[in-house]
Amino acid sequence: MNQREKLNKFRGRNNHEDIIFYSFKKSEIEHINTHELHRLEHSIKSIREFNNEIPVYLFCDDTSIIPLYFPLEYSVRVEPFQEGFDHDMLNAWSIHRWYNLKYFEQEANILYVDSDTIFNDDPKYLFDTYCVYDVYGREEFGFRNDPKVSGGKRIREQLDLVDVCIYDLGGKVEIYKYCLGVVLMNNVHHKIVESLDDLSDLMEKFKKNQILMPLPNRRIVDEYAVWIIFSRLELSNGLFGIQDVTQGYLEHKHQETFNPVVLHYTTLNEQKFARSDAKYANLLRDAVALGKDIDPYHEYADTQHIPQEYLELVATEPEKEMSHQEMIDAGYEMTGEGIWWPKDEFVYEDD
């Protein structure tokens, strides 16, 4: 056996087709659609720089806005949203990806990626390496296995509450609290599709506040619902290594040598990423002035939906705003736009 055959046998790699897919719901705001198409092109183009054969699918509720050269130049298979998706459901802007899994009737390993991703190596590496468990991803910012963001002083109690709530809603196994912007499903999409009615039911109950959603940030309630579904299905679950899937820009692991297979730079860090290379210049935008258009769901980060008896547990102490001198003493420097940057991350711009 050659090395690849040995590794496949050692890891239990299946022989099913490997697929990458995106899912894009058209915005009512035109500049948001334009920006999303820029993101999609950068992401898909980066795949094709390393692999011209792996099938790439792009689902959109209005396929007419997808440039004709996407299929021609990048061999992207553009498909409409699958029937049965409720465009008025809670978090419809994000949750549509799961309903589009209905398209794939064959046995397959499926990698879903958000548009704010860039591949720096052949995506086949992820399929070849992460094949032991049913599902792989990175944990959400602030959760136990996220190395970047503090979860606060009471994070352990809060995480226990999340697990208890998942258990009370029929969960059977502990699940990593995935950020679902990059998630690999090793031939388990049929099980997920069979649970879509349950997913819809959960989202409707969350919408009506009929069941407890223990996360202060309601904008990721769809992720919480998917964690519940994964747990009910008893899916085995693992984590991507930081070496291979990096989240945010820039994680410490990659500051010296930037070599992840895929970067999920996220909307939060997009402008910093866009300044890193001139080829991403069309991702630059005034994120402050356009903030409400870019993230109309920022108001979801509140605690109005959480019963009084749980408020103390999930509440966080307000951060004290630093003075101008304190920012300087802490090593921050101010950009020309008046934005404070940590000194070691400061980006000097040409005039």
Residue frames as qw, qx, qy, qz and C-alpha x, y, z in Angstrom:
[[0.000, 0.887, 0.462, 0.000, 0.00, 0.00, 0.00],
 [0.345, 0.487, -0.060, 0.800, 1.11, 3.57, -0.64],
 [0.129, -0.037, -0.510, 0.850, 0.97, 6.24, 2.07],
 [0.443, -0.093, -0.091, -0.887, -2.49, 7.49, 1.10],
 [0.726, -0.151, -0.596, -0.309, -3.93, 3.97, 1.22],
 [0.491, -0.097, -0.707, 0.500, -2.36, 3.34, 4.62],
 [0.067, 0.003, 0.331, -0.941, -3.76, 6.58, 6.03],
 [0.577, -0.124, -0.314, -0.744, -7.22, 5.87, 4.63],
 [0.713, -0.174, -0.679, -0.033, -7.25, 2.44, 6.25],
 [0.368, -0.043, -0.599, 0.710, -5.84, 3.76, 9.51],
 [0.166, 0.064, 0.239, -0.955, -8.47, 6.52, 9.75],
 [0.321, 0.414, 0.831, -0.188, -11.39, 4.53, 8.37],
 [0.184, 0.384, -0.232, -0.875, -11.82, 6.82, 5.36],
 [0.649, 0.419, 0.602, -0.202, -14.96, 5.94, 3.38],
 [0.383, 0.041, 0.628, 0.676, -15.17, 5.90, -0.41],
 [0.227, 0.788, 0.562, -0.112, -18.10, 8.28, -0.78],
 [0.382, 0.648, 0.205, 0.627, -18.06, 11.38, -2.97],
 [0.356, -0.427, -0.284, 0.781, -16.62, 14.54, -1.40],
 [0.126, 0.741, 0.464, 0.469, -18.63, 17.73, -1.92],
 [0.215, -0.220, -0.280, 0.909, -18.31, 21.41, -0.95],
 [0.019, 0.674, 0.614, 0.409, -21.37, 23.62, -0.82],
 [0.056, -0.044, -0.213, 0.974, -22.38, 27.23, -0.14],
 [0.031, -0.668, -0.738, -0.084, -25.84, 28.62, 0.56],
 [0.150, -0.052, -0.011, 0.987, -26.70, 32.27, -0.15],
 [0.070, 0.724, 0.678, -0.109, -29.99, 33.99, 0.65],
 [0.267, 0.510, 0.237, 0.782, -30.50, 37.19, -1.33],
 [0.186, -0.424, -0.432, 0.774, -30.67, 40.39, 0.69],
 [0.216, 0.861, 0.460, -0.001, -33.11, 43.23, 0.06],
 [0.134, -0.906, 0.187, 0.354, -30.09, 45.56, 0.13],
 [0.788, 0.607, -0.097, 0.046, -28.17, 45.58, -3.15],
 [0.183, 0.775, -0.563, 0.223, -24.72, 46.45, -1.81],
 [0.639, -0.377, 0.628, -0.235, -24.96, 43.48, 0.57],
 [0.912, 0.304, 0.268, -0.055, -25.56, 41.16, -2.39],
 [0.532, 0.782, -0.292, 0.144, -22.67, 42.67, -4.32],
 [0.185, -0.693, 0.646, -0.260, -20.36, 42.19, -1.36],
 [0.810, -0.143, 0.533, -0.201, -21.53, 38.62, -0.83],
 [0.861, 0.505, 0.052, 0.029, -20.76, 37.78, -4.45],
 [0.246, 0.798, -0.505, 0.218, -17.26, 39.22, -4.00],
 [0.511, -0.479, 0.660, -0.273, -16.80, 36.96, -0.99],
 [0.906, 0.151, 0.365, -0.150, -18.12, 33.93, -2.82],
 [0.712, 0.671, -0.191, 0.077, -15.83, 34.49, -5.78],
 [0.007, 0.733, -0.632, 0.251, -12.75, 34.84, -3.59],
 [0.659, -0.295, 0.633, -0.280, -13.66, 31.68, -1.70],
 [0.902, 0.315, 0.278, -0.098, -14.55, 29.51, -4.70],
 [0.530, 0.778, -0.324, 0.095, -11.58, 30.78, -6.71],
 [0.206, -0.664, 0.684, -0.222, -9.28, 29.80, -3.84],
 [0.836, -0.039, 0.523, -0.158, -10.64, 26.23, -3.98],
 [0.822, 0.561, 0.099, 0.013, -9.97, 26.02, -7.69],
 [0.159, 0.844, -0.507, 0.074, -6.38, 27.18, -7.21],
 [0.278, -0.444, 0.836, -0.162, -5.76, 23.84, -5.47],
 [0.361, 0.149, 0.920, -0.031, -8.44, 21.49, -6.77],
 [0.327, 0.208, -0.365, -0.846, -10.32, 21.64, -10.09],
 [0.364, -0.070, -0.882, -0.291, -12.19, 18.38, -9.63],
 [0.039, -0.286, -0.816, 0.501, -14.06, 18.44, -6.34],
 [0.060, -0.640, -0.624, -0.444, -17.76, 19.28, -6.89],
 [0.093, -0.173, -0.346, 0.918, -18.72, 22.75, -5.63],
 [0.059, -0.642, -0.712, -0.278, -22.39, 23.69, -5.24],
 [0.017, -0.040, -0.220, 0.975, -23.87, 27.13, -4.67],
 [0.054, -0.613, -0.786, -0.060, -27.52, 27.34, -3.58],
 [0.011, -0.087, -0.082, 0.993, -29.33, 30.64, -3.94],
 [0.296, 0.543, 0.696, -0.365, -32.98, 31.62, -3.63],
 [0.467, 0.831, 0.073, -0.293, -32.54, 33.85, -6.69],
 [0.779, -0.082, 0.414, 0.463, -30.10, 32.16, -9.05],
 [0.473, 0.793, 0.236, 0.302, -30.41, 35.03, -11.56],
 [0.151, -0.969, 0.194, -0.031, -28.06, 37.18, -9.46],
 [0.749, -0.376, 0.440, 0.322, -25.21, 34.65, -9.69],
 [0.197, 0.710, -0.437, -0.516, -22.79, 35.73, -12.43],
 [0.914, 0.346, -0.057, -0.206, -22.84, 33.49, -15.48],
 [0.478, 0.623, -0.597, 0.168, -19.06, 33.09, -15.35],
 [0.530, -0.477, 0.602, -0.359, -19.23, 31.33, -11.96],
 [0.918, 0.077, 0.372, -0.111, -20.22, 28.00, -13.56],
 [0.739, 0.657, -0.115, 0.095, -18.01, 28.60, -16.60],
 [0.267, 0.739, -0.511, 0.349, -14.78, 29.66, -14.91],
 [0.236, -0.457, 0.718, -0.469, -15.08, 27.87, -11.57],
 [0.449, -0.065, -0.866, -0.209, -17.25, 24.84, -12.43],
 [0.219, 0.027, 0.630, -0.744, -19.77, 25.82, -9.79],
 [0.161, -0.384, -0.856, -0.308, -23.10, 24.03, -9.86],
 [0.203, -0.062, 0.222, -0.952, -25.68, 26.75, -9.13],
 [0.244, -0.374, -0.885, -0.135, -28.96, 25.45, -7.70],
 [0.361, -0.557, -0.103, -0.741, -32.14, 27.07, -6.34],
 [0.331, -0.278, 0.678, -0.595, -33.21, 26.63, -2.73],
 [0.183, -0.130, -0.967, -0.117, -34.90, 23.32, -2.10],
 [0.471, -0.486, -0.392, -0.622, -38.62, 23.17, -1.51],
 [0.684, -0.492, -0.531, 0.085, -39.93, 23.31, 2.03],
 [0.435, -0.083, -0.317, 0.839, -37.80, 26.15, 3.39],
 [0.119, -0.875, -0.469, 0.028, -39.80, 28.84, 5.22],
 [0.424, 0.459, -0.030, 0.780, -38.32, 32.24, 4.33],
 [0.315, -0.719, 0.000, -0.620, -40.11, 33.80, 7.30],
 [0.839, -0.394, -0.347, 0.143, -38.78, 31.43, 9.94],
 [0.440, -0.871, 0.179, 0.124, -36.53, 32.62, 12.76],
 [0.382, -0.602, 0.573, 0.404, -32.95, 33.23, 11.55],
 [0.801, 0.515, 0.304, -0.030, -33.99, 32.51, 7.96],
 [0.273, 0.901, -0.331, -0.071, -30.95, 34.54, 6.84],
 [0.085, -0.613, 0.783, -0.059, -28.69, 31.74, 8.10],
 [0.618, -0.116, 0.732, -0.262, -30.55, 28.49, 8.67],
 [0.755, 0.492, -0.082, -0.425, -31.41, 27.84, 5.00],
 [0.199, 0.561, -0.795, -0.118, -28.20, 25.81, 4.49],
 [0.354, -0.110, 0.895, -0.248, -29.63, 22.80, 6.32],
 [0.678, 0.444, 0.412, -0.417, -32.75, 22.63, 4.15],
 [0.524, 0.688, -0.388, -0.320, -30.63, 22.63, 1.00],
 [0.244, -0.376, 0.894, -0.001, -29.04, 19.36, 2.12],
 [0.734, 0.288, 0.515, -0.337, -32.19, 17.74, 0.70],
 [0.553, 0.690, -0.321, -0.339, -30.66, 18.13, -2.75],
 [0.170, 0.522, -0.836, -0.013, -28.00, 15.50, -2.04],
 [0.912, -0.090, 0.005, -0.400, -29.64, 12.11, -2.36],
 [0.802, 0.321, -0.478, 0.162, -26.37, 10.21, -2.81],
 [0.790, -0.494, -0.111, 0.346, -23.95, 8.95, -0.18],
 [0.426, 0.705, -0.087, 0.560, -21.46, 11.78, 0.33],
 [0.518, -0.440, -0.293, 0.673, -19.11, 13.62, 2.65],
 [0.155, 0.828, 0.333, 0.425, -20.22, 17.24, 2.61],
 [0.426, -0.240, -0.231, 0.841, -18.24, 20.29, 3.64],
 [0.046, 0.901, 0.394, 0.174, -20.38, 23.38, 4.16],
 [0.466, -0.158, -0.109, 0.864, -18.55, 26.71, 4.15],
 [0.080, 0.870, 0.296, -0.386, -19.72, 30.29, 4.56],
 [0.559, 0.776, 0.089, 0.277, -18.75, 32.82, 1.94],
 [0.100, -0.922, 0.335, -0.168, -16.24, 34.51, 4.28],
 [0.855, -0.304, 0.385, 0.167, -13.71, 31.73, 3.82],
 [0.406, 0.767, -0.469, -0.166, -10.45, 31.36, 1.92],
 [0.986, -0.073, 0.108, 0.105, -8.70, 28.09, 1.08],
 [0.034, -0.850, 0.513, 0.114, -4.93, 27.98, 1.32],
 [0.157, -0.310, 0.928, 0.133, -4.52, 24.31, 0.40],
 [0.399, -0.070, -0.781, -0.475, -6.35, 21.45, -1.24],
 [0.618, -0.295, 0.216, -0.696, -9.69, 20.95, 0.58],
 [0.853, 0.044, -0.502, -0.134, -9.27, 17.20, 0.04],
 [0.309, 0.297, -0.713, 0.555, -6.90, 17.30, 2.99],
 [0.439, -0.213, 0.406, -0.773, -9.84, 17.98, 5.30],
 [0.885, 0.033, -0.145, -0.441, -11.83, 15.04, 3.94],
 [0.748, 0.273, -0.582, 0.163, -8.79, 12.75, 4.13],
 [0.232, 0.289, -0.652, 0.662, -7.80, 13.79, 7.64],
 [0.357, -0.046, 0.495, -0.791, -11.10, 14.40, 9.43],
 [0.619, 0.033, -0.590, -0.517, -12.93, 11.19, 8.70],
 [0.199, 0.000, -0.915, 0.350, -13.13, 9.37, 12.05],
 [0.159, 0.373, 0.639, -0.654, -16.21, 11.18, 13.39],
 [0.308, 0.655, 0.680, 0.116, -19.59, 12.01, 11.86],
 [0.114, 0.950, 0.192, 0.219, -19.18, 15.79, 12.18],
 [0.612, -0.170, -0.119, 0.763, -16.26, 18.21, 12.53],
 [0.091, 0.893, 0.200, 0.392, -16.10, 21.95, 13.14],
 [0.315, 0.224, -0.422, 0.820, -14.60, 24.67, 15.31],
 [0.232, -0.622, -0.670, 0.331, -16.33, 25.76, 18.50],
 [0.045, 0.895, 0.277, 0.346, -18.04, 29.14, 18.63],
 [0.239, 0.526, -0.335, 0.744, -16.13, 32.13, 20.00],
 [0.368, -0.499, 0.363, -0.696, -16.06, 32.08, 23.80],
 [0.938, -0.197, -0.084, -0.274, -16.93, 28.41, 24.21],
 [0.799, -0.521, 0.285, 0.096, -14.72, 25.86, 25.96],
 [0.790, -0.024, 0.402, 0.462, -12.48, 24.90, 23.05],
 [0.388, 0.856, 0.121, 0.319, -12.21, 28.33, 21.43],
 [0.701, -0.202, -0.165, 0.664, -8.70, 29.70, 22.08],
 [0.274, 0.425, 0.151, 0.849, -9.40, 33.33, 21.13],
 [0.290, -0.549, -0.088, -0.779, -12.26, 34.82, 23.13],
 [0.023, -0.086, 0.781, -0.619, -12.82, 34.75, 26.88],
 [0.343, -0.448, -0.762, -0.318, -16.09, 33.22, 27.96],
 [0.363, -0.661, 0.054, -0.654, -16.27, 35.35, 31.10],
 [0.157, -0.426, 0.736, -0.503, -16.01, 34.52, 34.79],
 [0.652, 0.009, 0.583, -0.485, -19.07, 32.24, 34.87],
 [0.504, 0.389, -0.580, -0.508, -18.50, 30.42, 31.61],
 [0.129, 0.094, -0.986, 0.056, -18.40, 26.95, 33.17],
 [0.299, 0.334, 0.700, -0.556, -21.80, 27.40, 34.81],
 [0.494, 0.514, -0.083, -0.696, -23.17, 28.84, 31.57],
 [0.369, 0.330, -0.797, -0.347, -21.87, 25.90, 29.55],
 [0.061, 0.096, 0.957, -0.268, -23.42, 23.46, 32.01],
 [0.428, 0.443, 0.403, -0.677, -26.75, 25.26, 31.57],
 [0.478, 0.461, -0.457, -0.592, -26.48, 24.90, 27.78],
 [0.243, 0.162, -0.951, -0.098, -25.87, 21.16, 28.11],
 [0.207, 0.244, 0.806, -0.498, -28.74, 20.74, 30.59],
 [0.493, 0.486, 0.101, -0.715, -31.08, 22.56, 28.20],
 [0.430, 0.368, -0.703, -0.430, -29.95, 20.36, 25.30],
 [0.059, -0.006, -0.982, 0.179, -30.61, 17.28, 27.46],
 [0.327, 0.364, 0.589, -0.643, -34.07, 18.56, 28.44],
 [0.555, 0.531, -0.118, -0.629, -34.89, 18.97, 24.74],
 [0.959, 0.212, 0.111, -0.148, -34.07, 15.36, 23.92],
 [0.311, 0.743, -0.592, 0.037, -30.30, 15.49, 23.57],
 [0.985, -0.156, -0.062, -0.042, -28.57, 12.13, 23.99],
 [0.813, -0.032, -0.045, 0.580, -24.84, 12.86, 23.66],
 [0.238, -0.791, 0.017, 0.564, -22.62, 15.84, 24.40],
 [0.618, 0.639, 0.289, 0.354, -21.89, 17.93, 21.34],
 [0.419, -0.160, 0.038, 0.893, -19.20, 20.49, 20.58],
 [0.172, 0.810, 0.375, -0.416, -20.82, 23.93, 20.33],
 [0.578, 0.171, 0.460, 0.651, -19.87, 24.45, 16.71],
 [0.200, 0.622, -0.119, -0.748, -19.56, 27.68, 14.82],
 [0.714, 0.329, 0.617, 0.018, -21.30, 26.39, 11.71],
 [0.310, 0.835, -0.212, -0.402, -19.46, 28.55, 9.20],
 [0.411, 0.480, -0.761, -0.149, -17.18, 25.61, 8.36],
 [0.688, -0.197, 0.586, -0.380, -18.62, 22.19, 9.13],
 [0.319, 0.309, -0.837, -0.319, -17.83, 18.76, 7.68],
 [0.790, -0.037, 0.359, -0.496, -20.52, 16.06, 7.63],
 [0.028, 0.342, -0.909, -0.236, -19.23, 12.59, 6.85],
 [0.357, -0.133, -0.822, -0.423, -22.19, 10.92, 5.16],
 [0.062, -0.370, -0.787, 0.490, -24.71, 11.92, 7.84],
 [0.180, 0.058, -0.132, -0.973, -26.69, 14.46, 5.80],
 [0.440, -0.284, -0.722, -0.452, -29.57, 12.02, 5.30],
 [0.403, -0.437, -0.703, 0.390, -30.07, 11.82, 9.08],
 [0.086, -0.285, -0.183, 0.937, -30.05, 15.61, 9.31],
 [0.284, -0.081, -0.483, -0.825, -32.57, 15.92, 6.46],
 [0.457, -0.383, -0.790, -0.142, -34.87, 13.49, 8.24],
 [0.364, -0.501, -0.544, 0.566, -34.77, 15.81, 11.27],
 [0.125, 0.220, 0.175, 0.951, -35.58, 19.05, 9.42],
 [0.417, -0.628, -0.470, -0.460, -39.18, 19.05, 10.67],
 [0.660, -0.557, -0.368, 0.345, -37.81, 18.84, 14.21],
 [0.423, -0.058, -0.006, 0.904, -35.43, 21.71, 13.44],
 [0.121, -0.454, -0.356, -0.808, -38.34, 23.82, 12.14],
 [0.576, -0.644, -0.486, -0.137, -40.36, 22.96, 15.25],
 [0.609, -0.385, -0.266, 0.640, -37.52, 24.04, 17.54],
 [0.243, 0.113, 0.129, 0.955, -37.08, 27.34, 15.71],
 [0.306, -0.574, -0.443, -0.617, -40.80, 28.09, 15.89],
 [0.643, -0.628, -0.421, 0.125, -40.80, 27.44, 19.64],
 [0.516, -0.217, -0.113, 0.821, -37.76, 29.65, 20.12],
 [0.048, 0.367, 0.312, 0.875, -39.49, 32.36, 18.10],
 [0.488, -0.623, -0.365, -0.490, -42.49, 32.23, 20.44],
 [0.065, -0.510, 0.620, -0.592, -40.32, 31.90, 23.58],
 [0.870, -0.247, -0.155, -0.398, -42.01, 28.60, 24.39],
 [0.930, -0.189, -0.140, 0.281, -38.75, 26.90, 25.38],
 [0.402, -0.840, 0.179, 0.317, -35.61, 28.23, 27.03],
 [0.717, 0.575, -0.099, 0.382, -32.80, 29.44, 24.78],
 [0.661, -0.667, -0.107, 0.328, -29.93, 29.84, 27.28],
 [0.587, 0.086, 0.153, 0.790, -27.62, 31.90, 25.05],
 [0.021, -0.699, -0.207, 0.685, -27.66, 35.70, 25.47],
 [0.066, 0.410, -0.497, -0.762, -26.78, 36.01, 21.77],
 [0.680, 0.373, 0.522, -0.354, -30.00, 35.14, 19.95],
 [0.477, 0.677, -0.361, -0.430, -28.38, 35.65, 16.56],
 [0.228, 0.359, -0.899, -0.104, -26.90, 32.13, 16.90],
 [0.676, -0.034, 0.501, -0.539, -30.15, 30.48, 18.01],
 [0.854, 0.376, -0.218, -0.286, -30.10, 28.48, 14.76],
 [0.390, 0.474, -0.760, 0.211, -26.70, 27.06, 15.76],
 [0.348, -0.229, 0.713, -0.564, -28.09, 26.12, 19.17],
 [0.830, 0.184, 0.171, -0.498, -31.01, 24.34, 17.48],
 [0.743, 0.461, -0.480, -0.076, -28.58, 22.40, 15.26],
 [0.049, 0.426, -0.817, 0.386, -26.52, 21.39, 18.30],
 [0.635, -0.043, 0.528, -0.562, -29.73, 19.94, 19.74],
 [0.864, 0.365, -0.113, -0.326, -30.47, 18.04, 16.52],
 [0.481, 0.523, -0.691, 0.130, -26.91, 16.66, 16.37],
 [0.202, -0.310, 0.785, -0.497, -27.22, 15.52, 19.99],
 [0.780, 0.111, 0.313, -0.530, -30.61, 13.88, 19.42],
 [0.830, 0.451, -0.278, -0.173, -29.13, 12.02, 16.44],
 [0.812, -0.472, 0.303, 0.163, -26.19, 10.89, 18.61],
 [0.676, 0.691, -0.161, 0.202, -23.71, 12.04, 15.99],
 [0.767, -0.334, -0.007, 0.548, -20.10, 11.43, 16.91],
 [0.208, 0.961, 0.065, 0.168, -18.31, 14.75, 16.80],
 [0.740, -0.206, -0.002, 0.640, -14.78, 16.08, 16.66],
 [0.029, -0.922, 0.000, 0.386, -12.90, 19.34, 16.28],
 [0.668, 0.664, -0.074, 0.327, -10.84, 20.65, 13.41],
 [0.675, -0.319, -0.097, 0.658, -7.29, 21.35, 14.44],
 [0.007, -0.907, -0.040, 0.419, -6.38, 25.04, 14.60],
 [0.364, -0.381, 0.598, 0.604, -3.52, 24.20, 12.25],
 [0.245, 0.223, 0.815, 0.476, -5.99, 23.27, 9.51],
 [0.070, -0.735, -0.541, -0.403, -9.09, 25.43, 10.09],
 [0.287, -0.134, -0.338, 0.886, -8.49, 28.88, 11.52],
 [0.103, -0.767, -0.618, -0.140, -11.31, 31.10, 12.74],
 [0.190, -0.949, -0.058, 0.245, -11.03, 34.86, 12.84],
 [0.684, 0.516, -0.045, 0.513, -8.02, 36.80, 11.63],
 [0.632, 0.407, -0.659, 0.017, -5.39, 36.24, 12.84],
 [0.881, -0.465, -0.052, -0.072, -5.11, 33.34, 15.30],
 [0.343, -0.795, 0.494, 0.075, -1.85, 33.09, 17.21],
 [0.835, -0.040, 0.525, 0.161, -1.09, 29.69, 15.69],
 [0.670, 0.534, 0.368, 0.361, -0.68, 31.27, 12.25],
 [0.042, -0.980, 0.047, 0.189, 1.04, 34.54, 13.06],
 [0.377, -0.596, 0.588, 0.396, 4.50, 33.16, 12.32],
 [0.046, -0.103, 0.843, 0.526, 3.58, 30.85, 9.44],
 [0.589, 0.270, 0.224, -0.728, 0.15, 31.33, 7.88],
 [0.243, 0.229, -0.857, -0.392, -0.74, 27.92, 6.47],
 [0.561, 0.145, 0.659, -0.479, -4.25, 26.75, 7.34],
 [0.261, 0.262, 0.842, 0.393, -6.20, 24.69, 4.83],
 [0.044, -0.703, -0.516, -0.488, -9.13, 27.07, 5.21],
 [0.134, -0.056, -0.353, 0.924, -9.43, 30.47, 6.85],
 [0.141, -0.746, -0.626, -0.176, -12.86, 31.51, 8.16],
 [0.305, 0.209, -0.180, 0.911, -12.04, 35.18, 8.57],
 [0.122, -0.639, -0.696, 0.305, -15.57, 36.10, 9.76],
 [0.107, 0.845, 0.316, 0.419, -17.44, 39.35, 9.22],
 [0.487, -0.854, -0.058, 0.171, -16.02, 40.70, 12.47],
 [0.545, -0.534, 0.378, 0.524, -12.43, 40.46, 11.19],
 [0.685, 0.559, 0.406, 0.232, -13.10, 40.97, 7.50],
 [0.217, 0.971, -0.060, 0.078, -11.70, 44.50, 7.18],
 [0.433, -0.708, 0.540, 0.142, -8.45, 43.52, 8.85],
 [0.733, 0.051, 0.634, 0.243, -8.21, 40.52, 6.52],
 [0.551, 0.774, 0.290, 0.114, -9.07, 42.61, 3.44],
 [0.014, 0.960, -0.277, -0.044, -6.13, 44.92, 4.18],
 [0.707, -0.431, 0.523, 0.203, -3.72, 41.97, 4.26],
 [0.468, 0.009, 0.684, 0.559, -3.53, 41.64, 0.47],
 [0.197, 0.333, -0.192, -0.902, -4.44, 43.97, -2.39],
 [0.214, -0.087, -0.844, -0.485, -6.34, 41.18, -4.18],
 [0.187, -0.531, -0.809, 0.173, -9.02, 41.41, -1.48],
 [0.067, -0.060, -0.080, 0.993, -9.49, 45.15, -1.93],
 [0.382, -0.288, -0.465, -0.745, -13.09, 44.75, -3.10],
 [0.544, -0.464, -0.690, 0.109, -13.95, 43.47, 0.39],
 [0.244, -0.117, -0.334, 0.903, -13.04, 46.82, 1.96],
 [0.194, -0.673, -0.497, -0.513, -16.07, 48.82, 3.09],
 [0.128, -0.428, 0.359, -0.819, -17.06, 51.28, 5.80],
 [0.436, -0.245, -0.864, 0.063, -18.15, 48.71, 8.36],
 [0.068, -0.293, -0.540, 0.786, -19.16, 51.42, 10.83],
 [0.329, 0.215, -0.100, -0.914, -21.38, 53.47, 8.52],
 [0.615, 0.056, -0.586, -0.525, -22.89, 50.33, 7.00],
 [0.066, -0.203, 0.887, -0.410, -23.08, 48.45, 10.31],
 [0.586, 0.178, 0.494, -0.618, -26.88, 48.11, 10.43],
 [0.748, 0.440, -0.275, -0.415, -26.98, 46.81, 6.86],
 [0.384, 0.433, -0.813, 0.066, -24.10, 44.39, 7.43],
 [0.253, -0.108, -0.905, 0.324, -25.46, 43.02, 10.71],
 [0.414, -0.408, -0.186, -0.792, -29.14, 43.89, 11.12],
 [0.789, -0.367, -0.480, -0.113, -29.33, 41.22, 13.82],
 [0.333, 0.321, -0.550, 0.695, -26.99, 42.90, 16.30],
 [0.453, -0.387, 0.220, -0.773, -29.99, 43.69, 18.49],
 [0.866, -0.146, -0.435, -0.200, -30.45, 39.95, 18.98],
 [0.554, 0.128, -0.614, 0.547, -27.64, 40.02, 21.55],
 [0.342, -0.466, 0.251, -0.777, -29.84, 40.72, 24.55],
 [0.082, 0.010, -0.944, 0.320, -31.39, 38.81, 27.43],
 [0.515, -0.028, 0.087, -0.852, -35.09, 39.67, 27.02],
 [0.775, 0.040, -0.498, -0.387, -35.84, 36.07, 26.05],
 [0.478, 0.108, -0.796, 0.354, -34.23, 34.58, 29.19],
 [0.570, -0.673, -0.440, -0.169, -36.38, 33.94, 32.30],
 [0.226, -0.869, 0.238, -0.370, -35.52, 35.98, 35.41],
 [0.843, -0.480, 0.243, -0.006, -34.18, 32.99, 37.34],
 [0.870, 0.135, 0.191, 0.435, -31.44, 32.50, 34.76],
 [0.280, 0.928, -0.002, 0.246, -30.49, 36.13, 34.18],
 [0.419, -0.831, 0.365, 0.027, -27.85, 36.28, 36.91],
 [0.819, -0.153, 0.484, 0.266, -26.10, 33.25, 35.48],
 [0.657, 0.464, 0.385, 0.453, -25.82, 34.54, 31.91],
 [0.034, 0.998, 0.055, 0.016, -25.33, 38.21, 32.72],
 [0.732, 0.158, -0.096, 0.655, -21.90, 39.67, 32.06],
 [0.311, -0.722, -0.171, 0.594, -20.32, 42.63, 33.81],
 [0.440, 0.889, 0.102, 0.071, -20.18, 45.70, 31.56],
 [0.742, 0.059, -0.009, 0.667, -16.70, 46.48, 30.38],
 [0.195, -0.835, -0.087, 0.507, -15.24, 49.80, 31.50],
 [0.602, 0.758, 0.091, 0.236, -14.42, 51.97, 28.51],
 [0.697, -0.234, -0.003, 0.678, -10.73, 52.82, 28.39],
 [0.031, 0.919, 0.023, -0.391, -9.62, 56.44, 28.28],
 [0.595, 0.776, -0.202, 0.059, -7.41, 57.81, 25.50],
 [0.043, -0.740, 0.644, -0.190, -4.35, 57.62, 27.73],
 [0.722, -0.217, 0.628, -0.194, -5.20, 54.10, 28.91],
 [0.866, 0.478, 0.138, -0.043, -5.40, 52.95, 25.28],
 [0.394, 0.800, -0.422, 0.166, -1.94, 54.40, 24.61],
 [0.351, -0.589, 0.678, -0.267, -0.52, 52.86, 27.80],
 [0.843, 0.015, 0.506, -0.181, -1.97, 49.48, 26.74],
 [0.406, -0.255, 0.699, 0.531, 0.00, 49.65, 23.48],
 [0.494, 0.640, 0.587, 0.036, -2.82, 50.56, 21.10],
 [0.184, -0.238, 0.302, 0.905, -2.31, 52.83, 18.10],
 [0.443, 0.622, 0.411, -0.499, -4.94, 54.78, 16.19],
 [0.503, 0.293, 0.613, 0.534, -5.53, 54.39, 12.46],
 [0.049, 0.047, 0.231, 0.971, -6.32, 57.26, 10.13],
 [0.382, -0.456, -0.588, -0.548, -10.01, 56.42, 10.49],
 [0.359, -0.509, 0.340, -0.705, -9.81, 56.88, 14.26],
 [0.933, -0.189, -0.227, -0.208, -9.95, 53.15, 15.04],
 [0.378, -0.691, 0.601, -0.138, -7.80, 51.73, 17.83],
 [0.893, 0.241, -0.379, -0.037, -5.64, 48.71, 16.89],
 [0.810, -0.519, 0.177, 0.210, -3.38, 46.61, 19.13],
 [0.037, -0.826, 0.445, 0.343, 0.20, 47.64, 18.39],
 [0.364, -0.281, 0.841, 0.286, 1.34, 44.23, 17.13],
 [0.443, 0.460, 0.759, 0.124, -1.64, 44.10, 14.76],
 [0.140, 0.765, 0.069, -0.625, -1.47, 47.69, 13.51],
 [0.644, 0.428, 0.510, 0.378, -1.88, 48.04, 9.77],
 [0.129, -0.576, 0.132, 0.796, -0.06, 50.97, 8.18],
 [0.578, 0.653, 0.489, 0.023, -1.81, 52.22, 5.08],
 [0.453, 0.084, 0.311, 0.831, -0.20, 53.89, 2.09],
 [0.141, 0.538, 0.177, -0.812, -1.21, 57.48, 1.41]]
